Amino acid sequence: MTIKNTLKLTAAAASLAILAGCASTGALDEVRMTAESAQADASEALNVANQAQNTANQAQRDAQAALQMSRENREEMNRMFERSMQK
């Protein structure tokens, strides 16, 4: 092989390596953008889930308060009924 051919092959190999590097960098950028988008989506989903949990917790507190009020009303009605029966 002549030096001229060796230099041509070396130049061609270097060009391919640079092109492969650029393609790899482009692919890495695309993967990074996809990962960042997935992270943003996951963060948004977590926020929505937290809001839903807060709403559910408030609904549970409201239901417990309504149950307590219902029990108190039932006890008061029972006392009123007992008083009316004693007369």
C-alpha positions as CSV (number, residue, x, y, z in Angstrom):
1,M,0.0,0.0,0.0
2,T,1.3,3.4,-0.8
3,I,1.5,6.3,1.6
4,K,-1.1,8.1,-0.6
5,N,-3.6,5.2,-0.3
6,T,-2.9,5.0,3.5
7,L,-3.6,8.7,3.9
8,K,-6.8,8.4,1.8
9,L,-8.0,5.5,4.0
10,T,-7.1,7.3,7.2
11,A,-8.9,10.4,6.0
12,A,-12.0,8.3,5.1
13,A,-11.9,6.6,8.5
14,A,-11.6,9.9,10.3
15,S,-14.5,11.3,8.3
16,L,-16.7,8.3,9.2
17,A,-15.7,8.6,12.8
18,I,-16.6,12.3,12.9
19,L,-19.9,11.6,11.2
20,A,-20.6,8.7,13.6
21,G,-19.8,11.1,16.4
22,C,-22.2,13.7,15.1
23,A,-24.9,11.1,14.7
24,S,-24.3,9.9,18.2
25,T,-24.4,13.4,19.6
26,G,-27.7,14.0,17.7
27,A,-29.1,10.8,19.1
28,L,-28.0,11.6,22.6
29,D,-29.6,15.1,22.3
30,E,-32.8,13.4,21.2
31,V,-32.7,10.9,24.0
32,R,-32.0,13.8,26.5
33,M,-34.9,15.8,25.2
34,T,-37.2,12.7,25.4
35,A,-36.0,12.1,29.0
36,E,-36.6,15.7,30.0
37,S,-40.1,15.6,28.4
38,A,-40.8,12.4,30.3
39,Q,-39.6,14.0,33.5
40,A,-41.8,17.0,33.0
41,D,-44.8,14.7,32.3
42,A,-44.0,12.7,35.4
43,S,-43.8,15.9,37.5
44,E,-47.1,17.1,36.2
45,A,-48.7,13.7,36.9
46,L,-47.3,13.8,40.4
47,N,-48.8,17.2,40.9
48,V,-52.2,16.1,39.7
49,A,-52.0,13.0,41.9
50,N,-51.2,15.2,44.9
51,Q,-54.2,17.4,44.2
52,A,-56.4,14.4,43.9
53,Q,-55.1,13.1,47.2
54,N,-55.8,16.4,48.9
55,T,-59.3,16.5,47.4
56,A,-59.9,12.9,48.6
57,N,-58.6,13.8,52.1
58,Q,-60.9,16.8,52.3
59,A,-63.9,14.7,51.1
60,Q,-63.1,12.1,53.8
61,R,-63.0,14.8,56.5
62,D,-66.3,16.2,55.3
63,A,-67.9,12.7,55.3
64,Q,-66.6,12.1,58.8
65,A,-68.0,15.4,60.0
66,A,-71.4,14.7,58.3
67,L,-71.5,11.2,60.0
68,Q,-70.8,12.8,63.4
69,M,-73.5,15.4,62.8
70,S,-75.9,12.6,61.8
71,R,-75.1,10.6,64.9
72,E,-75.6,13.7,67.1
73,N,-79.0,14.4,65.3
74,R,-80.1,10.8,65.8
75,E,-79.2,11.0,69.5
76,E,-81.1,14.3,69.9
77,M,-84.2,12.8,68.1
78,N,-84.1,9.8,70.4
79,R,-84.0,12.0,73.4
80,M,-86.9,14.0,72.1
81,F,-88.9,10.9,71.3
82,E,-88.2,9.5,74.8
83,R,-89.3,12.8,76.4
84,S,-92.5,12.8,74.3
85,M,-93.2,9.2,75.4
86,Q,-92.8,10.1,79.1
87,K,-95.6,12.7,78.9
